[in-house]
């Protein structure tokens, strides 16, 4: 599967000086990404990314992104525009992930650098993943009132079976 918002750089092209790039998703990328993450639309998705070697085996990615996402309010089903700002800091390593026979603590695992599995890094996909994590899965319009649940008076097949007992 090809990522919707892909920005790839070979590790060998990142020198001693930080690699800095401003990126922005075009309309086709935003449409494909919105379909993937299950929102109505993404109007804006842009970021400033910095990649820098911390040492010979550890690559640090830092980025600040902005996005404008159209979601559906879970109370009213109205369109809801969300403006997001996110900050990303991740460290990657060229060392392979060590084999662990014992169960590893999640906190310790998250503190470990993520292993790079090839000679390149797709920082557009990394930002897409962080956008997904920053989205509110239960977007609610501020002025909306909770909808009261009303029990249906129509009989279900289970009600009919219960009546037969």
LUMVO-704632 format. One record per residue (C-alpha): residue number from 1; residue in one letter; x, y, z. Coordinates in nm, 2 decimals. Layout:
BEGIN
<atom seq="NUM" type="A" px="X" py="Y" pz="Z"/>
...
This chain:
BEGIN
<atom seq="1" type="X" px="0.00" py="0.00" pz="0.00"/>
<atom seq="2" type="X" px="0.14" py="0.34" pz="-0.10"/>
<atom seq="3" type="X" px="0.10" py="0.60" pz="0.17"/>
<atom seq="4" type="X" px="-0.13" py="0.89" pz="0.08"/>
<atom seq="5" type="X" px="0.11" py="1.16" pz="0.19"/>
<atom seq="6" type="X" px="0.46" py="1.03" pz="0.12"/>
<atom seq="7" type="X" px="0.78" py="1.24" pz="0.16"/>
<atom seq="8" type="X" px="1.08" py="1.01" pz="0.14"/>
<atom seq="9" type="X" px="1.44" py="1.09" pz="0.19"/>
<atom seq="10" type="X" px="1.74" py="0.85" pz="0.18"/>
<atom seq="11" type="X" px="1.93" py="0.84" pz="0.51"/>
<atom seq="12" type="X" px="2.26" py="0.90" pz="0.32"/>
<atom seq="13" type="X" px="2.11" py="1.23" pz="0.20"/>
<atom seq="14" type="X" px="2.08" py="1.36" pz="0.55"/>
<atom seq="15" type="X" px="2.42" py="1.52" pz="0.63"/>
<atom seq="16" type="X" px="2.58" py="1.66" pz="0.94"/>
<atom seq="17" type="X" px="2.37" py="1.97" pz="0.91"/>
<atom seq="18" type="X" px="2.00" py="1.94" pz="0.99"/>
<atom seq="19" type="X" px="1.77" py="1.86" pz="0.69"/>
<atom seq="20" type="X" px="1.48" py="2.11" pz="0.71"/>
<atom seq="21" type="X" px="1.18" py="2.11" pz="0.48"/>
<atom seq="22" type="X" px="0.84" py="2.26" pz="0.47"/>
<atom seq="23" type="X" px="0.58" py="2.03" pz="0.32"/>
<atom seq="24" type="X" px="0.21" py="2.06" pz="0.24"/>
<atom seq="25" type="X" px="-0.04" py="1.79" pz="0.12"/>
<atom seq="26" type="X" px="-0.20" py="1.87" pz="-0.22"/>
<atom seq="27" type="X" px="-0.57" py="1.81" pz="-0.28"/>
<atom seq="28" type="X" px="-0.53" py="1.46" pz="-0.40"/>
<atom seq="29" type="X" px="-0.32" py="1.36" pz="-0.10"/>
<atom seq="30" type="X" px="-0.56" py="1.53" pz="0.14"/>
<atom seq="31" type="X" px="-0.86" py="1.35" pz="-0.02"/>
<atom seq="32" type="X" px="-0.69" py="1.01" pz="0.00"/>
<atom seq="33" type="X" px="-0.58" py="1.07" pz="0.36"/>
<atom seq="34" type="X" px="-0.92" py="1.18" pz="0.47"/>
<atom seq="35" type="X" px="-1.07" py="0.86" pz="0.33"/>
<atom seq="36" type="X" px="-0.81" py="0.66" pz="0.52"/>
<atom seq="37" type="X" px="-0.87" py="0.82" pz="0.85"/>
<atom seq="38" type="X" px="-1.25" py="0.84" pz="0.82"/>
<atom seq="39" type="X" px="-1.31" py="1.21" pz="0.82"/>
<atom seq="40" type="X" px="-1.52" py="1.42" pz="0.57"/>
<atom seq="41" type="X" px="-1.23" py="1.62" pz="0.44"/>
<atom seq="42" type="X" px="-0.89" py="1.76" pz="0.52"/>
<atom seq="43" type="X" px="-0.87" py="2.13" pz="0.40"/>
<atom seq="44" type="X" px="-0.51" py="2.19" pz="0.51"/>
<atom seq="45" type="X" px="-0.22" py="1.97" pz="0.61"/>
<atom seq="46" type="X" px="0.12" py="2.12" pz="0.63"/>
<atom seq="47" type="X" px="0.43" py="2.09" pz="0.84"/>
<atom seq="48" type="X" px="0.79" py="2.20" pz="0.90"/>
<atom seq="49" type="X" px="1.01" py="1.90" pz="0.94"/>
<atom seq="50" type="X" px="1.37" py="1.87" pz="1.07"/>
<atom seq="51" type="X" px="1.57" py="1.55" pz="1.05"/>
<atom seq="52" type="X" px="1.91" py="1.55" pz="1.23"/>
<atom seq="53" type="X" px="2.16" py="1.28" pz="1.32"/>
<atom seq="54" type="X" px="2.21" py="1.27" pz="1.70"/>
<atom seq="55" type="X" px="2.50" py="1.03" pz="1.65"/>
<atom seq="56" type="X" px="2.61" py="0.77" pz="1.39"/>
<atom seq="57" type="X" px="2.31" py="0.55" pz="1.45"/>
<atom seq="58" type="X" px="2.03" py="0.77" pz="1.59"/>
<atom seq="59" type="X" px="1.82" py="1.00" pz="1.37"/>
<atom seq="60" type="X" px="1.59" py="1.26" pz="1.53"/>
<atom seq="61" type="X" px="1.27" py="1.38" pz="1.36"/>
<atom seq="62" type="X" px="1.10" py="1.70" pz="1.49"/>
<atom seq="63" type="X" px="0.81" py="1.86" pz="1.33"/>
<atom seq="64" type="X" px="0.53" py="2.11" pz="1.38"/>
<atom seq="65" type="X" px="0.22" py="2.05" pz="1.18"/>
<atom seq="66" type="X" px="-0.11" py="2.23" pz="1.12"/>
<atom seq="67" type="X" px="-0.43" py="2.08" pz="0.98"/>
<atom seq="68" type="X" px="-0.79" py="2.18" pz="0.92"/>
<atom seq="69" type="X" px="-1.01" py="1.88" pz="0.93"/>
<atom seq="70" type="X" px="-1.39" py="1.85" pz="0.86"/>
<atom seq="71" type="X" px="-1.55" py="1.59" pz="1.09"/>
<atom seq="72" type="X" px="-1.90" py="1.49" pz="1.17"/>
<atom seq="73" type="X" px="-2.04" py="1.60" pz="1.51"/>
<atom seq="74" type="X" px="-2.15" py="1.28" pz="1.69"/>
<atom seq="75" type="X" px="-2.44" py="1.46" pz="1.85"/>
<atom seq="76" type="X" px="-2.59" py="1.66" pz="1.56"/>
<atom seq="77" type="X" px="-2.44" py="1.50" pz="1.25"/>
<atom seq="78" type="X" px="-2.34" py="1.85" pz="1.14"/>
<atom seq="79" type="X" px="-2.01" py="1.92" pz="0.97"/>
<atom seq="80" type="X" px="-1.75" py="2.04" pz="1.23"/>
<atom seq="81" type="X" px="-1.43" py="2.21" pz="1.13"/>
<atom seq="82" type="X" px="-1.14" py="2.12" pz="1.36"/>
<atom seq="83" type="X" px="-0.81" py="2.32" pz="1.35"/>
<atom seq="84" type="X" px="-0.52" py="2.11" pz="1.48"/>
<atom seq="85" type="X" px="-0.17" py="2.20" pz="1.57"/>
<atom seq="86" type="X" px="0.07" py="1.92" pz="1.65"/>
<atom seq="87" type="X" px="0.43" py="1.87" pz="1.76"/>
<atom seq="88" type="X" px="0.63" py="1.55" pz="1.68"/>
<atom seq="89" type="X" px="0.95" py="1.44" pz="1.83"/>
<atom seq="90" type="X" px="1.08" py="1.09" pz="1.75"/>
<atom seq="91" type="X" px="1.41" py="0.91" pz="1.75"/>
<atom seq="92" type="X" px="1.49" py="0.64" pz="1.50"/>
<atom seq="93" type="X" px="1.79" py="0.40" pz="1.51"/>
<atom seq="94" type="X" px="1.97" py="0.20" pz="1.24"/>
<atom seq="95" type="X" px="2.03" py="-0.07" pz="1.49"/>
<atom seq="96" type="X" px="1.80" py="-0.37" pz="1.45"/>
<atom seq="97" type="X" px="1.54" py="-0.42" pz="1.72"/>
<atom seq="98" type="X" px="1.68" py="-0.67" pz="1.98"/>
<atom seq="99" type="X" px="1.50" py="-0.99" pz="2.02"/>
<atom seq="100" type="X" px="1.31" py="-1.00" pz="2.35"/>
<atom seq="101" type="X" px="1.21" py="-1.33" pz="2.50"/>
<atom seq="102" type="X" px="1.06" py="-1.17" pz="2.81"/>
<atom seq="103" type="X" px="0.76" py="-0.94" pz="2.80"/>
<atom seq="104" type="X" px="0.87" py="-0.58" pz="2.78"/>
<atom seq="105" type="X" px="0.71" py="-0.30" pz="2.98"/>
<atom seq="106" type="X" px="0.52" py="-0.07" pz="2.74"/>
<atom seq="107" type="X" px="0.67" py="0.25" pz="2.88"/>
<atom seq="108" type="X" px="1.02" py="0.11" pz="2.83"/>
<atom seq="109" type="X" px="0.93" py="0.00" pz="2.48"/>
<atom seq="110" type="X" px="0.80" py="0.35" pz="2.39"/>
<atom seq="111" type="X" px="1.12" py="0.51" pz="2.52"/>
<atom seq="112" type="X" px="1.33" py="0.30" pz="2.28"/>
<atom seq="113" type="X" px="1.42" py="0.45" pz="1.94"/>
<atom seq="114" type="X" px="1.21" py="0.31" pz="1.66"/>
<atom seq="115" type="X" px="1.42" py="0.09" pz="1.43"/>
<atom seq="116" type="X" px="1.46" py="0.20" pz="1.07"/>
<atom seq="117" type="X" px="1.39" py="-0.10" pz="0.84"/>
<atom seq="118" type="X" px="1.54" py="0.04" pz="0.52"/>
<atom seq="119" type="X" px="1.78" py="0.30" pz="0.40"/>
<atom seq="120" type="X" px="1.52" py="0.57" pz="0.38"/>
<atom seq="121" type="X" px="1.25" py="0.74" pz="0.60"/>
<atom seq="122" type="X" px="0.90" py="0.85" pz="0.50"/>
<atom seq="123" type="X" px="0.84" py="1.16" pz="0.72"/>
<atom seq="124" type="X" px="0.52" py="1.24" pz="0.54"/>
<atom seq="125" type="X" px="0.37" py="0.91" pz="0.66"/>
<atom seq="126" type="X" px="0.50" py="0.97" pz="1.01"/>
<atom seq="127" type="X" px="0.32" py="1.30" pz="1.02"/>
<atom seq="128" type="X" px="0.00" py="1.14" pz="0.88"/>
<atom seq="129" type="X" px="0.01" py="0.89" pz="1.17"/>
<atom seq="130" type="X" px="0.04" py="1.17" pz="1.42"/>
<atom seq="131" type="X" px="-0.25" py="1.36" pz="1.26"/>
<atom seq="132" type="X" px="-0.46" py="1.05" pz="1.31"/>
<atom seq="133" type="X" px="-0.35" py="1.03" pz="1.68"/>
<atom seq="134" type="X" px="-0.43" py="1.39" pz="1.74"/>
<atom seq="135" type="X" px="-0.79" py="1.38" pz="1.60"/>
<atom seq="136" type="X" px="-1.08" py="1.37" pz="1.84"/>
<atom seq="137" type="X" px="-1.26" py="1.04" pz="1.75"/>
<atom seq="138" type="X" px="-1.58" py="1.18" pz="1.91"/>
<atom seq="139" type="X" px="-1.59" py="1.53" pz="1.77"/>
<atom seq="140" type="X" px="-1.87" py="1.74" pz="1.93"/>
<atom seq="141" type="X" px="-1.99" py="2.08" pz="1.83"/>
<atom seq="142" type="X" px="-1.96" py="2.30" pz="2.14"/>
<atom seq="143" type="X" px="-2.31" py="2.45" pz="2.13"/>
<atom seq="144" type="X" px="-2.48" py="2.12" pz="2.08"/>
<atom seq="145" type="X" px="-2.70" py="1.95" pz="2.34"/>
<atom seq="146" type="X" px="-2.68" py="1.57" pz="2.41"/>
<atom seq="147" type="X" px="-2.94" py="1.38" pz="2.22"/>
<atom seq="148" type="X" px="-3.18" py="1.19" pz="2.45"/>
<atom seq="149" type="X" px="-3.20" py="0.82" pz="2.38"/>
<atom seq="150" type="X" px="-3.55" py="0.70" pz="2.31"/>
<atom seq="151" type="X" px="-3.64" py="0.33" pz="2.33"/>
<atom seq="152" type="X" px="-3.79" py="0.20" pz="2.01"/>
<atom seq="153" type="X" px="-4.15" py="0.07" pz="2.05"/>
<atom seq="154" type="X" px="-4.12" py="-0.16" pz="1.75"/>
<atom seq="155" type="X" px="-4.07" py="-0.52" pz="1.83"/>
<atom seq="156" type="X" px="-3.74" py="-0.69" pz="1.74"/>
<atom seq="157" type="X" px="-3.72" py="-1.05" pz="1.64"/>
<atom seq="158" type="X" px="-3.58" py="-1.12" pz="1.99"/>
<atom seq="159" type="X" px="-3.89" py="-0.96" pz="2.15"/>
<atom seq="160" type="X" px="-4.11" py="-1.19" pz="1.94"/>
<atom seq="161" type="X" px="-3.90" py="-1.49" pz="2.05"/>
<atom seq="162" type="X" px="-3.94" py="-1.39" pz="2.41"/>
<atom seq="163" type="X" px="-4.31" py="-1.37" pz="2.36"/>
<atom seq="164" type="X" px="-4.32" py="-1.73" pz="2.25"/>
<atom seq="165" type="X" px="-4.16" py="-1.85" pz="2.57"/>
